[in-house]
């Protein structure tokens, strides 16, 4: 059992993510534990991103989870000369 799980959702389709949190996370996560994932679903179109966000919320609710979205700032790696290439 885990007290926290982070999942990078690179997958061929949304079904893989839904299966993961519906079938596996619920059984691997300790009571009161937290889990999160990188939400890149539909990232190339704002309308798709927004729709996927709502679909994920509904599916997470159905699987027994509450949803809380958090936006993370990505640092400017070029400014700090950390990214060259």
PDB file of N, CA, C and O in Angstrom:
ATOM      1  N   UNK A   1       0.843  -1.180   0.000  1.00  0.00           N
ATOM      2  CA  UNK A   1       0.000   0.000   0.000  1.00  0.00           C
ATOM      3  C   UNK A   1       0.893   1.250   0.000  1.00  0.00           C
ATOM      4  O   UNK A   1       1.962   1.278   0.610  1.00  0.00           O
ATOM      5  N   UNK A   2       0.417   2.269  -0.700  1.00  0.00           N
ATOM      6  CA  UNK A   2       1.171   3.521  -0.836  1.00  0.00           C
ATOM      7  C   UNK A   2       0.398   4.669  -0.201  1.00  0.00           C
ATOM      8  O   UNK A   2      -0.832   4.689  -0.226  1.00  0.00           O
ATOM      9  N   UNK A   3       1.128   5.623   0.368  1.00  0.00           N
ATOM     10  CA  UNK A   3       0.462   6.812   0.904  1.00  0.00           C
ATOM     11  C   UNK A   3       0.362   7.910  -0.145  1.00  0.00           C
ATOM     12  O   UNK A   3      -0.374   8.880   0.034  1.00  0.00           O
ATOM     13  N   UNK A   4       1.108   7.758  -1.249  1.00  0.00           N
ATOM     14  CA  UNK A   4       1.025   8.714  -2.350  1.00  0.00           C
ATOM     15  C   UNK A   4       1.450   8.028  -3.651  1.00  0.00           C
ATOM     16  O   UNK A   4       2.324   7.161  -3.652  1.00  0.00           O
ATOM     17  N   UNK A   5       0.824   8.428  -4.742  1.00  0.00           N
ATOM     18  CA  UNK A   5       1.138   7.908  -6.073  1.00  0.00           C
ATOM     19  C   UNK A   5       1.125   9.078  -7.035  1.00  0.00           C
ATOM     20  O   UNK A   5       0.208   9.900  -7.010  1.00  0.00           O
ATOM     21  N   UNK A   6       2.147   9.158  -7.892  1.00  0.00           N
ATOM     22  CA  UNK A   6       2.152  10.122  -8.992  1.00  0.00           C
ATOM     23  C   UNK A   6       2.246   9.337 -10.285  1.00  0.00           C
ATOM     24  O   UNK A   6       3.060   8.421 -10.410  1.00  0.00           O
ATOM     25  N   UNK A   7       1.411   9.698 -11.244  1.00  0.00           N
ATOM     26  CA  UNK A   7       1.349   8.969 -12.510  1.00  0.00           C
ATOM     27  C   UNK A   7       1.533   9.935 -13.662  1.00  0.00           C
ATOM     28  O   UNK A   7       0.767  10.888 -13.801  1.00  0.00           O
ATOM     29  N   UNK A   8       2.545   9.700 -14.492  1.00  0.00           N
ATOM     30  CA  UNK A   8       2.739  10.488 -15.704  1.00  0.00           C
ATOM     31  C   UNK A   8       1.925   9.793 -16.786  1.00  0.00           C
ATOM     32  O   UNK A   8       2.211   8.658 -17.166  1.00  0.00           O
ATOM     33  N   UNK A   9       0.919  10.484 -17.269  1.00  0.00           N
ATOM     34  CA  UNK A   9      -0.138   9.838 -18.060  1.00  0.00           C
ATOM     35  C   UNK A   9       0.148   9.657 -19.529  1.00  0.00           C
ATOM     36  O   UNK A   9      -0.784   9.658 -20.334  1.00  0.00           O
ATOM     37  N   UNK A  10       1.402   9.501 -19.912  1.00  0.00           N
ATOM     38  CA  UNK A  10       1.638   9.238 -21.324  1.00  0.00           C
ATOM     39  C   UNK A  10       1.005   7.905 -21.676  1.00  0.00           C
ATOM     40  O   UNK A  10       1.398   6.861 -21.157  1.00  0.00           O
ATOM     41  N   UNK A  11       0.039   7.949 -22.548  1.00  0.00           N
ATOM     42  CA  UNK A  11      -0.668   6.731 -22.964  1.00  0.00           C
ATOM     43  C   UNK A  11      -1.224   6.962 -24.361  1.00  0.00           C
ATOM     44  O   UNK A  11      -1.305   8.095 -24.835  1.00  0.00           O
ATOM     45  N   UNK A  12      -1.593   5.900 -24.991  1.00  0.00           N
ATOM     46  CA  UNK A  12      -2.158   6.008 -26.326  1.00  0.00           C
ATOM     47  C   UNK A  12      -3.551   6.636 -26.311  1.00  0.00           C
ATOM     48  O   UNK A  12      -3.946   7.304 -27.267  1.00  0.00           O
ATOM     49  N   UNK A  13      -4.280   6.422 -25.242  1.00  0.00           N
ATOM     50  CA  UNK A  13      -5.637   6.969 -25.185  1.00  0.00           C
ATOM     51  C   UNK A  13      -6.053   7.197 -23.728  1.00  0.00           C
ATOM     52  O   UNK A  13      -5.378   6.750 -22.800  1.00  0.00           O
ATOM     53  N   UNK A  14      -7.156   7.886 -23.548  1.00  0.00           N
ATOM     54  CA  UNK A  14      -7.648   8.207 -22.213  1.00  0.00           C
ATOM     55  C   UNK A  14      -8.045   6.959 -21.437  1.00  0.00           C
ATOM     56  O   UNK A  14      -7.946   6.941 -20.210  1.00  0.00           O
ATOM     57  N   UNK A  15      -8.488   5.926 -22.123  1.00  0.00           N
ATOM     58  CA  UNK A  15      -8.936   4.705 -21.461  1.00  0.00           C
ATOM     59  C   UNK A  15      -7.844   4.122 -20.564  1.00  0.00           C
ATOM     60  O   UNK A  15      -8.154   3.593 -19.496  1.00  0.00           O
ATOM     61  N   UNK A  16      -6.583   4.206 -20.969  1.00  0.00           N
ATOM     62  CA  UNK A  16      -5.484   3.687 -20.156  1.00  0.00           C
ATOM     63  C   UNK A  16      -5.402   4.411 -18.813  1.00  0.00           C
ATOM     64  O   UNK A  16      -5.188   3.772 -17.783  1.00  0.00           O
ATOM     65  N   UNK A  17      -5.568   5.726 -18.809  1.00  0.00           N
ATOM     66  CA  UNK A  17      -5.564   6.487 -17.560  1.00  0.00           C
ATOM     67  C   UNK A  17      -6.779   6.127 -16.713  1.00  0.00           C
ATOM     68  O   UNK A  17      -6.653   5.888 -15.512  1.00  0.00           O
ATOM     69  N   UNK A  18      -7.957   6.086 -17.339  1.00  0.00           N
ATOM     70  CA  UNK A  18      -9.185   5.754 -16.604  1.00  0.00           C
ATOM     71  C   UNK A  18      -9.083   4.364 -15.974  1.00  0.00           C
ATOM     72  O   UNK A  18      -9.456   4.180 -14.815  1.00  0.00           O
ATOM     73  N   UNK A  19      -8.584   3.395 -16.726  1.00  0.00           N
ATOM     74  CA  UNK A  19      -8.410   2.047 -16.179  1.00  0.00           C
ATOM     75  C   UNK A  19      -7.442   2.067 -15.001  1.00  0.00           C
ATOM     76  O   UNK A  19      -7.664   1.388 -13.999  1.00  0.00           O
ATOM     77  N   UNK A  20      -6.373   2.843 -15.121  1.00  0.00           N
ATOM     78  CA  UNK A  20      -5.382   2.919 -14.051  1.00  0.00           C
ATOM     79  C   UNK A  20      -6.008   3.408 -12.752  1.00  0.00           C
ATOM     80  O   UNK A  20      -5.851   2.767 -11.713  1.00  0.00           O
ATOM     81  N   UNK A  21      -6.726   4.551 -12.796  1.00  0.00           N
ATOM     82  CA  UNK A  21      -7.255   5.056 -11.527  1.00  0.00           C
ATOM     83  C   UNK A  21      -8.511   4.326 -11.068  1.00  0.00           C
ATOM     84  O   UNK A  21      -8.799   4.297  -9.871  1.00  0.00           O
ATOM     85  N   UNK A  22      -9.260   3.737 -11.988  1.00  0.00           N
ATOM     86  CA  UNK A  22     -10.467   3.003 -11.597  1.00  0.00           C
ATOM     87  C   UNK A  22     -10.152   1.612 -11.054  1.00  0.00           C
ATOM     88  O   UNK A  22     -10.815   1.140 -10.131  1.00  0.00           O
ATOM     89  N   UNK A  23      -9.156   0.966 -11.615  1.00  0.00           N
ATOM     90  CA  UNK A  23      -8.879  -0.425 -11.272  1.00  0.00           C
ATOM     91  C   UNK A  23      -7.681  -0.609 -10.340  1.00  0.00           C
ATOM     92  O   UNK A  23      -7.673  -1.537  -9.531  1.00  0.00           O
ATOM     93  N   UNK A  24      -6.670   0.256 -10.439  1.00  0.00           N
ATOM     94  CA  UNK A  24      -5.427   0.012  -9.713  1.00  0.00           C
ATOM     95  C   UNK A  24      -5.180   0.969  -8.557  1.00  0.00           C
ATOM     96  O   UNK A  24      -4.849   0.529  -7.456  1.00  0.00           O
ATOM     97  N   UNK A  25      -5.335   2.274  -8.787  1.00  0.00           N
ATOM     98  CA  UNK A  25      -5.042   3.245  -7.728  1.00  0.00           C
ATOM     99  C   UNK A  25      -5.893   2.957  -6.501  1.00  0.00           C
ATOM    100  O   UNK A  25      -5.388   2.972  -5.379  1.00  0.00           O
ATOM    101  N   UNK A  26      -7.148   2.701  -6.699  1.00  0.00           N
ATOM    102  CA  UNK A  26      -8.065   2.464  -5.580  1.00  0.00           C
ATOM    103  C   UNK A  26      -7.582   1.296  -4.710  1.00  0.00           C
ATOM    104  O   UNK A  26      -7.808   1.304  -3.500  1.00  0.00           O
ATOM    105  N   UNK A  27      -6.929   0.306  -5.297  1.00  0.00           N
ATOM    106  CA  UNK A  27      -6.432  -0.831  -4.551  1.00  0.00           C
ATOM    107  C   UNK A  27      -5.029  -0.660  -3.995  1.00  0.00           C
ATOM    108  O   UNK A  27      -4.634  -1.382  -3.080  1.00  0.00           O
ATOM    109  N   UNK A  28      -4.272   0.285  -4.534  1.00  0.00           N
ATOM    110  CA  UNK A  28      -2.885   0.494  -4.106  1.00  0.00           C
ATOM    111  C   UNK A  28      -2.722   1.616  -3.089  1.00  0.00           C
ATOM    112  O   UNK A  28      -1.707   1.681  -2.395  1.00  0.00           O
ATOM    113  N   UNK A  29      -3.701   2.488  -2.998  1.00  0.00           N
ATOM    114  CA  UNK A  29      -3.587   3.693  -2.183  1.00  0.00           C
ATOM    115  C   UNK A  29      -4.131   3.454  -0.778  1.00  0.00           C
ATOM    116  O   UNK A  29      -5.242   2.949  -0.611  1.00  0.00           O
ATOM    117  N   UNK A  30      -3.343   3.820   0.226  1.00  0.00           N
ATOM    118  CA  UNK A  30      -3.811   3.726   1.603  1.00  0.00           C
ATOM    119  C   UNK A  30      -4.978   4.675   1.825  1.00  0.00           C
ATOM    120  O   UNK A  30      -5.109   5.679   1.125  1.00  0.00           O
ATOM    121  N   UNK A  31      -5.814   4.363   2.785  1.00  0.00           N
ATOM    122  CA  UNK A  31      -6.925   5.248   3.126  1.00  0.00           C
ATOM    123  C   UNK A  31      -6.364   6.610   3.527  1.00  0.00           C
ATOM    124  O   UNK A  31      -5.455   6.688   4.353  1.00  0.00           O
ATOM    125  N   UNK A  32      -6.893   7.667   2.954  1.00  0.00           N
ATOM    126  CA  UNK A  32      -6.401   9.009   3.221  1.00  0.00           C
ATOM    127  C   UNK A  32      -5.198   9.396   2.379  1.00  0.00           C
ATOM    128  O   UNK A  32      -4.705  10.519   2.488  1.00  0.00           O
ATOM    129  N   UNK A  33      -4.712   8.471   1.529  1.00  0.00           N
ATOM    130  CA  UNK A  33      -3.576   8.756   0.670  1.00  0.00           C
ATOM    131  C   UNK A  33      -3.951   9.696  -0.460  1.00  0.00           C
ATOM    132  O   UNK A  33      -5.130   9.941  -0.712  1.00  0.00           O
ATOM    133  N   UNK A  34      -2.957  10.211  -1.128  1.00  0.00           N
ATOM    134  CA  UNK A  34      -3.182  11.141  -2.239  1.00  0.00           C
ATOM    135  C   UNK A  34      -2.512  10.597  -3.489  1.00  0.00           C
ATOM    136  O   UNK A  34      -1.519   9.873  -3.423  1.00  0.00           O
ATOM    137  N   UNK A  35      -3.076  10.962  -4.618  1.00  0.00           N
ATOM    138  CA  UNK A  35      -2.437  10.597  -5.880  1.00  0.00           C
ATOM    139  C   UNK A  35      -2.643  11.730  -6.854  1.00  0.00           C
ATOM    140  O   UNK A  35      -3.614  12.480  -6.756  1.00  0.00           O
ATOM    141  N   UNK A  36      -1.736  11.852  -7.784  1.00  0.00           N
ATOM    142  CA  UNK A  36      -1.806  12.910  -8.773  1.00  0.00           C
ATOM    143  C   UNK A  36      -1.272  12.418 -10.099  1.00  0.00           C
ATOM    144  O   UNK A  36      -0.655  11.357 -10.189  1.00  0.00           O
ATOM    145  N   UNK A  37      -1.523  13.217 -11.136  1.00  0.00           N
ATOM    146  CA  UNK A  37      -1.050  12.869 -12.469  1.00  0.00           C
ATOM    147  C   UNK A  37      -0.827  14.127 -13.276  1.00  0.00           C
ATOM    148  O   UNK A  37      -1.430  15.167 -13.012  1.00  0.00           O
ATOM    149  N   UNK A  38       0.044  14.023 -14.259  1.00  0.00           N
ATOM    150  CA  UNK A  38       0.264  15.109 -15.197  1.00  0.00           C
ATOM    151  C   UNK A  38      -0.904  15.131 -16.164  1.00  0.00           C
ATOM    152  O   UNK A  38      -1.175  14.139 -16.840  1.00  0.00           O
ATOM    153  N   UNK A  39      -1.595  16.256 -16.231  1.00  0.00           N
ATOM    154  CA  UNK A  39      -2.759  16.360 -17.106  1.00  0.00           C
ATOM    155  C   UNK A  39      -2.360  17.015 -18.420  1.00  0.00           C
ATOM    156  O   UNK A  39      -2.423  18.237 -18.558  1.00  0.00           O
ATOM    157  N   UNK A  40      -1.951  16.202 -19.378  1.00  0.00           N
ATOM    158  CA  UNK A  40      -1.634  16.699 -20.710  1.00  0.00           C
ATOM    159  C   UNK A  40      -2.700  16.296 -21.713  1.00  0.00           C
ATOM    160  O   UNK A  40      -2.478  16.360 -22.922  1.00  0.00           O
ATOM    161  N   UNK A  41      -3.856  15.880 -21.212  1.00  0.00           N
ATOM    162  CA  UNK A  41      -4.936  15.408 -22.088  1.00  0.00           C
ATOM    163  C   UNK A  41      -5.467  16.547 -22.951  1.00  0.00           C
ATOM    164  O   UNK A  41      -5.912  17.567 -22.425  1.00  0.00           O
ATOM    165  N   UNK A  42      -5.424  16.384 -24.248  1.00  0.00           N
ATOM    166  CA  UNK A  42      -5.941  17.400 -25.161  1.00  0.00           C
ATOM    167  C   UNK A  42      -5.171  18.704 -25.104  1.00  0.00           C
ATOM    168  O   UNK A  42      -5.728  19.766 -25.384  1.00  0.00           O
ATOM    169  N   UNK A  43      -3.905  18.640 -24.748  1.00  0.00           N
ATOM    170  CA  UNK A  43      -3.123  19.855 -24.491  1.00  0.00           C
ATOM    171  C   UNK A  43      -2.884  20.724 -25.722  1.00  0.00           C
ATOM    172  O   UNK A  43      -2.513  21.890 -25.588  1.00  0.00           O
ATOM    173  N   UNK A  44      -3.088  20.181 -26.905  1.00  0.00           N
ATOM    174  CA  UNK A  44      -2.820  20.984 -28.102  1.00  0.00           C
ATOM    175  C   UNK A  44      -4.016  21.848 -28.512  1.00  0.00           C
ATOM    176  O   UNK A  44      -3.894  22.676 -29.414  1.00  0.00           O
ATOM    177  N   UNK A  45      -5.162  21.666 -27.864  1.00  0.00           N
ATOM    178  CA  UNK A  45      -6.350  22.492 -28.140  1.00  0.00           C
ATOM    179  C   UNK A  45      -7.051  22.802 -26.827  1.00  0.00           C
ATOM    180  O   UNK A  45      -7.390  21.890 -26.074  1.00  0.00           O
ATOM    181  N   UNK A  46      -7.268  24.074 -26.550  1.00  0.00           N
ATOM    182  CA  UNK A  46      -7.866  24.484 -25.279  1.00  0.00           C
ATOM    183  C   UNK A  46      -9.225  23.834 -25.055  1.00  0.00           C
ATOM    184  O   UNK A  46      -9.513  23.383 -23.947  1.00  0.00           O
ATOM    185  N   UNK A  47     -10.067  23.775 -26.088  1.00  0.00           N
ATOM    186  CA  UNK A  47     -11.398  23.199 -25.908  1.00  0.00           C
ATOM    187  C   UNK A  47     -11.304  21.721 -25.544  1.00  0.00           C
ATOM    188  O   UNK A  47     -12.079  21.250 -24.712  1.00  0.00           O
ATOM    189  N   UNK A  48     -10.379  20.978 -26.140  1.00  0.00           N
ATOM    190  CA  UNK A  48     -10.189  19.557 -25.814  1.00  0.00           C
ATOM    191  C   UNK A  48      -9.667  19.409 -24.394  1.00  0.00           C
ATOM    192  O   UNK A  48     -10.105  18.524 -23.659  1.00  0.00           O
ATOM    193  N   UNK A  49      -8.738  20.267 -24.004  1.00  0.00           N
ATOM    194  CA  UNK A  49      -8.184  20.243 -22.653  1.00  0.00           C
ATOM    195  C   UNK A  49      -9.292  20.457 -21.622  1.00  0.00           C
ATOM    196  O   UNK A  49      -9.361  19.755 -20.613  1.00  0.00           O
ATOM    197  N   UNK A  50     -10.161  21.439 -21.892  1.00  0.00           N
ATOM    198  CA  UNK A  50     -11.267  21.744 -20.978  1.00  0.00           C
ATOM    199  C   UNK A  50     -12.255  20.578 -20.889  1.00  0.00           C
ATOM    200  O   UNK A  50     -12.710  20.231 -19.800  1.00  0.00           O
ATOM    201  N   UNK A  51     -12.582  19.980 -22.027  1.00  0.00           N
ATOM    202  CA  UNK A  51     -13.519  18.854 -22.045  1.00  0.00           C
ATOM    203  C   UNK A  51     -12.921  17.670 -21.293  1.00  0.00           C
ATOM    204  O   UNK A  51     -13.597  17.063 -20.463  1.00  0.00           O
ATOM    205  N   UNK A  52     -11.664  17.333 -21.573  1.00  0.00           N
ATOM    206  CA  UNK A  52     -11.014  16.226 -20.865  1.00  0.00           C
ATOM    207  C   UNK A  52     -10.984  16.476 -19.357  1.00  0.00           C
ATOM    208  O   UNK A  52     -11.151  15.546 -18.569  1.00  0.00           O
ATOM    209  N   UNK A  53     -10.773  17.718 -18.961  1.00  0.00           N
ATOM    210  CA  UNK A  53     -10.767  18.037 -17.531  1.00  0.00           C
ATOM    211  C   UNK A  53     -12.083  17.665 -16.875  1.00  0.00           C
ATOM    212  O   UNK A  53     -12.092  17.098 -15.782  1.00  0.00           O
ATOM    213  N   UNK A  54     -13.193  17.976 -17.525  1.00  0.00           N
ATOM    214  CA  UNK A  54     -14.523  17.641 -16.987  1.00  0.00           C
ATOM    215  C   UNK A  54     -14.771  16.133 -17.022  1.00  0.00           C
ATOM    216  O   UNK A  54     -15.324  15.572 -16.076  1.00  0.00           O
ATOM    217  N   UNK A  55     -14.365  15.479 -18.104  1.00  0.00           N
ATOM    218  CA  UNK A  55     -14.540  14.034 -18.218  1.00  0.00           C
ATOM    219  C   UNK A  55     -13.760  13.331 -17.107  1.00  0.00           C
ATOM    220  O   UNK A  55     -14.279  12.416 -16.468  1.00  0.00           O
ATOM    221  N   UNK A  56     -12.521  13.754 -16.877  1.00  0.00           N
ATOM    222  CA  UNK A  56     -11.700  13.162 -15.823  1.00  0.00           C
ATOM    223  C   UNK A  56     -12.365  13.362 -14.465  1.00  0.00           C
ATOM    224  O   UNK A  56     -12.421  12.428 -13.665  1.00  0.00           O
ATOM    225  N   UNK A  57     -12.867  14.560 -14.193  1.00  0.00           N
ATOM    226  CA  UNK A  57     -13.543  14.818 -12.915  1.00  0.00           C
ATOM    227  C   UNK A  57     -14.713  13.858 -12.710  1.00  0.00           C
ATOM    228  O   UNK A  57     -14.875  13.306 -11.622  1.00  0.00           O
ATOM    229  N   UNK A  58     -15.523  13.655 -13.740  1.00  0.00           N
ATOM    230  CA  UNK A  58     -16.675  12.758 -13.620  1.00  0.00           C
ATOM    231  C   UNK A  58     -16.228  11.314 -13.396  1.00  0.00           C
ATOM    232  O   UNK A  58     -16.793  10.612 -12.557  1.00  0.00           O
ATOM    233  N   UNK A  59     -15.222  10.872 -14.139  1.00  0.00           N
ATOM    234  CA  UNK A  59     -14.749   9.498 -13.995  1.00  0.00           C
ATOM    235  C   UNK A  59     -14.067   9.280 -12.642  1.00  0.00           C
ATOM    236  O   UNK A  59     -14.219   8.217 -12.040  1.00  0.00           O
ATOM    237  N   UNK A  60     -13.322  10.274 -12.162  1.00  0.00           N
ATOM    238  CA  UNK A  60     -12.710  10.164 -10.838  1.00  0.00           C
ATOM    239  C   UNK A  60     -13.781  10.088  -9.754  1.00  0.00           C
ATOM    240  O   UNK A  60     -13.649   9.309  -8.810  1.00  0.00           O
ATOM    241  N   UNK A  61     -14.836  10.887  -9.880  1.00  0.00           N
ATOM    242  CA  UNK A  61     -15.935  10.852  -8.917  1.00  0.00           C
ATOM    243  C   UNK A  61     -16.583   9.470  -8.910  1.00  0.00           C
ATOM    244  O   UNK A  61     -16.872   8.912  -7.851  1.00  0.00           O
ATOM    245  N   UNK A  62     -16.804   8.935 -10.090  1.00  0.00           N
ATOM    246  CA  UNK A  62     -17.403   7.608 -10.216  1.00  0.00           C
ATOM    247  C   UNK A  62     -16.508   6.528  -9.580  1.00  0.00           C
ATOM    248  O   UNK A  62     -17.012   5.537  -9.052  1.00  0.00           O
ATOM    249  N   UNK A  63     -15.184   6.725  -9.634  1.00  0.00           N
ATOM    250  CA  UNK A  63     -14.237   5.775  -9.049  1.00  0.00           C
ATOM    251  C   UNK A  63     -14.061   5.990  -7.541  1.00  0.00           C
ATOM    252  O   UNK A  63     -13.365   5.215  -6.885  1.00  0.00           O
ATOM    253  N   UNK A  64     -14.687   7.038  -6.989  1.00  0.00           N
ATOM    254  CA  UNK A  64     -14.629   7.281  -5.546  1.00  0.00           C
ATOM    255  C   UNK A  64     -13.631   8.332  -5.100  1.00  0.00           C
ATOM    256  O   UNK A  64     -13.276   8.391  -3.923  1.00  0.00           O
ATOM    257  N   UNK A  65     -13.174   9.165  -6.032  1.00  0.00           N
ATOM    258  CA  UNK A  65     -12.181  10.195  -5.704  1.00  0.00           C
ATOM    259  C   UNK A  65     -12.776  11.594  -5.803  1.00  0.00           C
ATOM    260  O   UNK A  65     -13.665  11.847  -6.616  1.00  0.00           O
ATOM    261  N   UNK A  66     -12.274  12.499  -4.964  1.00  0.00           N
ATOM    262  CA  UNK A  66     -12.545  13.927  -5.103  1.00  0.00           C
ATOM    263  C   UNK A  66     -11.428  14.501  -5.960  1.00  0.00           C
ATOM    264  O   UNK A  66     -10.304  14.000  -5.933  1.00  0.00           O
ATOM    265  N   UNK A  67     -11.732  15.554  -6.723  1.00  0.00           N
ATOM    266  CA  UNK A  67     -10.742  16.146  -7.621  1.00  0.00           C
ATOM    267  C   UNK A  67     -10.390  17.556  -7.174  1.00  0.00           C
ATOM    268  O   UNK A  67     -11.268  18.361  -6.863  1.00  0.00           O
ATOM    269  N   UNK A  68      -9.102  17.841  -7.148  1.00  0.00           N
ATOM    270  CA  UNK A  68      -8.600  19.184  -6.890  1.00  0.00           C
ATOM    271  C   UNK A  68      -7.489  19.449  -7.889  1.00  0.00           C
ATOM    272  O   UNK A  68      -6.447  18.794  -7.852  1.00  0.00           O
ATOM    273  N   UNK A  69      -7.707  20.411  -8.785  1.00  0.00           N
ATOM    274  CA  UNK A  69      -6.710  20.735  -9.805  1.00  0.00           C
ATOM    275  C   UNK A  69      -5.732  21.748  -9.246  1.00  0.00           C
ATOM    276  O   UNK A  69      -6.121  22.657  -8.513  1.00  0.00           O
ATOM    277  N   UNK A  70      -4.461  21.592  -9.593  1.00  0.00           N
ATOM    278  CA  UNK A  70      -3.432  22.544  -9.181  1.00  0.00           C
ATOM    279  C   UNK A  70      -2.563  22.856 -10.386  1.00  0.00           C
ATOM    280  O   UNK A  70      -2.028  21.950 -11.025  1.00  0.00           O
ATOM    281  N   UNK A  71      -2.422  24.135 -10.694  1.00  0.00           N
ATOM    282  CA  UNK A  71      -1.570  24.564 -11.792  1.00  0.00           C
ATOM    283  C   UNK A  71      -0.176  24.838 -11.246  1.00  0.00           C
ATOM    284  O   UNK A  71      -0.014  25.549 -10.254  1.00  0.00           O
ATOM    285  N   UNK A  72       0.813  24.272 -11.895  1.00  0.00           N
ATOM    286  CA  UNK A  72       2.197  24.466 -11.472  1.00  0.00           C
ATOM    287  C   UNK A  72       2.922  25.345 -12.477  1.00  0.00           C
ATOM    288  O   UNK A  72       2.793  25.159 -13.687  1.00  0.00           O
ATOM    289  N   UNK A  73       3.675  26.292 -11.973  1.00  0.00           N
ATOM    290  CA  UNK A  73       4.481  27.145 -12.837  1.00  0.00           C
ATOM    291  C   UNK A  73       5.713  26.373 -13.293  1.00  0.00           C
ATOM    292  O   UNK A  73       6.355  25.677 -12.506  1.00  0.00           O
ATOM    293  N   UNK A  74       6.022  26.505 -14.549  1.00  0.00           N
ATOM    294  CA  UNK A  74       7.226  25.887 -15.104  1.00  0.00           C
ATOM    295  C   UNK A  74       8.274  26.985 -15.220  1.00  0.00           C
ATOM    296  O   UNK A  74       8.026  28.014 -15.849  1.00  0.00           O
ATOM    297  N   UNK A  75       9.448  26.775 -14.616  1.00  0.00           N
ATOM    298  CA  UNK A  75      10.467  27.828 -14.666  1.00  0.00           C
ATOM    299  C   UNK A  75      11.002  28.021 -16.083  1.00  0.00           C
ATOM    300  O   UNK A  75      10.979  27.102 -16.903  1.00  0.00           O
ATOM    301  N   UNK A  76      11.477  29.218 -16.349  1.00  0.00           N
ATOM    302  CA  UNK A  76      12.084  29.531 -17.641  1.00  0.00           C
ATOM    303  C   UNK A  76      13.513  28.994 -17.641  1.00  0.00           C
ATOM    304  O   UNK A  76      14.428  29.635 -17.122  1.00  0.00           O
ATOM    305  N   UNK A  77      13.693  27.820 -18.223  1.00  0.00           N
ATOM    306  CA  UNK A  77      14.997  27.163 -18.188  1.00  0.00           C
ATOM    307  C   UNK A  77      16.030  27.875 -19.053  1.00  0.00           C
ATOM    308  O   UNK A  77      17.225  27.823 -18.762  1.00  0.00           O
ATOM    309  N   UNK A  78      15.580  28.537 -20.108  1.00  0.00           N
ATOM    310  CA  UNK A  78      16.525  29.284 -20.952  1.00  0.00           C
ATOM    311  C   UNK A  78      17.059  30.493 -20.204  1.00  0.00           C
ATOM    312  O   UNK A  78      18.244  30.812 -20.306  1.00  0.00           O
ATOM    313  N   UNK A  79      16.209  31.162 -19.460  1.00  0.00           N
ATOM    314  CA  UNK A  79      16.620  32.345 -18.695  1.00  0.00           C
ATOM    315  C   UNK A  79      17.726  31.994 -17.706  1.00  0.00           C
ATOM    316  O   UNK A  79      18.676  32.756 -17.527  1.00  0.00           O
ATOM    317  N   UNK A  80      17.594  30.845 -17.074  1.00  0.00           N
ATOM    318  CA  UNK A  80      18.583  30.423 -16.071  1.00  0.00           C
ATOM    319  C   UNK A  80      19.740  29.648 -16.694  1.00  0.00           C
ATOM    320  O   UNK A  80      20.591  29.115 -15.982  1.00  0.00           O
ATOM    321  N   UNK A  81      19.769  29.587 -18.031  1.00  0.00           N
ATOM    322  CA  UNK A  81      20.794  28.872 -18.776  1.00  0.00           C
ATOM    323  C   UNK A  81      20.912  27.406 -18.366  1.00  0.00           C
ATOM    324  O   UNK A  81      21.993  26.819 -18.420  1.00  0.00           O
ATOM    325  N   UNK A  82      19.776  26.820 -17.954  1.00  0.00           N
ATOM    326  CA  UNK A  82      19.774  25.407 -17.570  1.00  0.00           C
ATOM    327  C   UNK A  82      19.448  24.519 -18.762  1.00  0.00           C
ATOM    328  O   UNK A  82      19.683  23.311 -18.725  1.00  0.00           O
ATOM    329  N   UNK A  83      18.910  25.112 -19.808  1.00  0.00           N
ATOM    330  CA  UNK A  83      18.497  24.323 -20.968  1.00  0.00           C
ATOM    331  C   UNK A  83      19.263  24.810 -22.181  1.00  0.00           C
ATOM    332  O   UNK A  83      19.078  25.943 -22.625  1.00  0.00           O
ATOM    333  N   UNK A  84      20.106  23.974 -22.707  1.00  0.00           N
ATOM    334  CA  UNK A  84      20.844  24.325 -23.905  1.00  0.00           C
ATOM    335  C   UNK A  84      20.728  23.154 -24.858  1.00  0.00           C
ATOM    336  O   UNK A  84      21.188  22.053 -24.559  1.00  0.00           O
ATOM    337  N   UNK A  85      20.112  23.392 -26.009  1.00  0.00           N
ATOM    338  CA  UNK A  85      19.990  22.295 -26.954  1.00  0.00           C
ATOM    339  C   UNK A  85      18.712  22.310 -27.715  1.00  0.00           C
ATOM    340  O   UNK A  85      18.481  21.435 -28.550  1.00  0.00           O
TER     341      UNK A  85
END
